[in-house]
């Protein structure tokens, strides 16, 4: 059996390890579990902190002129399908997350952003 050894920098190795950890975590989610909104919001906060906060900031205000705010955003407060499409496929500087985050993580971060800060999309939709 042939063996291939790749020599990489320490940074590249750390990125590879982080990627493998994310893959393992994604596979650890039970696809049959029914999540409550509170569980999704808690999970979403962790996903947001790990993947979104650098650009969109902890307060959801973004970086003016560089990264859009999620707090009060038309995408976050608009149709959920539009937000799902954006998270899955990315846009401009935002990467596509469909190959990085699993379905539970995507649902969780969307639930978190739609129900955090001044965004109350789920409540607003229910009132209509």
N, C-alpha and C positions, 0 to 999 in steps of 0.2 A: 504494500500500500504506500503510495507516494505521500510525502509530507511536505507542506509548503510553510515556510517561516517568513513572516513579514517583519521587517525591522522598521519601527515607526517611532516618532517622537513621543515624549511623555504626554504631551497635550493630546495628540491623536489617539494614544492608548486610552486616556481618560474619557475622551469622547466616545470611543468604541465601547468601553465598559458602561458608561451612562446609557448608551443606546440599548445595550443588552439588558440592563436593569429595567428600562422602560418596556422592552419587549416582554420580559418575564412578568412584570406587573400587569401588563395588558392581558396576558394569558391567564393570570390568576383571577380575574373577574369572572364571576359566575354569570353567564349570559341569561340564565333563567331567573335571576334574582329580580324581585319587584322592589324598586327603590322608592322610598318616600321622598317628598319634596325636601324635607329637612336634611335627609341623608345626602341627596344630590347637591344641595347647597353647600354642605360641609365638604363633600368631596370636591365640588367645583372650586371652592376657595383654595384648596391645595393645588389643584390643576392650574388655576389662574396664577397662583404665587410662583409655581415652577416654570410656567411657560409664557405668561402674558404680561406680568407685572413690569418687566423691564421696559416695555414700550408704552403700555397703556396706564402704568402707574398703579400703586396700591389703592388710590382713591378713585380710579377710573377716569381721571381727568385728562389722560394722555399727555403728550408733549406738543404744545402748540407749534404748528408749522412742520412737525415731523411725524407724529403718530396721533391718530384721532382719539378723542375722548369716547369712552363707552357710557359714561354717566350722562343720561339724557339723550343718547344717540338714537337717531331714527332707525338704524339697523337693529339695535337691541330692543327698542320699543315697538318695532314694526312686526310684520309677519315673521313667525318663528322660522318658516322655511327659508327665508332670505338669510337669516343669521346662520342657520345650519349650512347653507351653501357656502357662505363666506368662510366659516371656520374650516369646513372640509377642503375647500379649493384655494383659499387665500386670495389676496388681491394686493397689487403693488408690492410694498415691502413686507406685507404679512405673508408668512409661509402657509402652505397647505398643510393642514394637520391630519388629513385622512390616513396617511401612512405612518403617523407618529403616535397619535392618541387613539385609543379604542373607542367604541361606541358609547360605553358608559362614561368615559372621561369627557367626551364631547358633549353628551347630554348634561353632565354635571356642570361643566363650565358655562354652558349656555343657561342652565337654570340659575346658576350663581349670578351671572351678569344681568339677567333679566329681573332679578329680585334683589339687587343690591344697590347701594347709593340712592339716587332719586328714582331709579328705574323700578317700576312696579308693574311691568308689562303683564304679568299673569293676573294681577288684580284688575288692571285697566281693561284687559280683554274680557274678564268675567263680568264687569259692570255693563258692557255693551249689549 
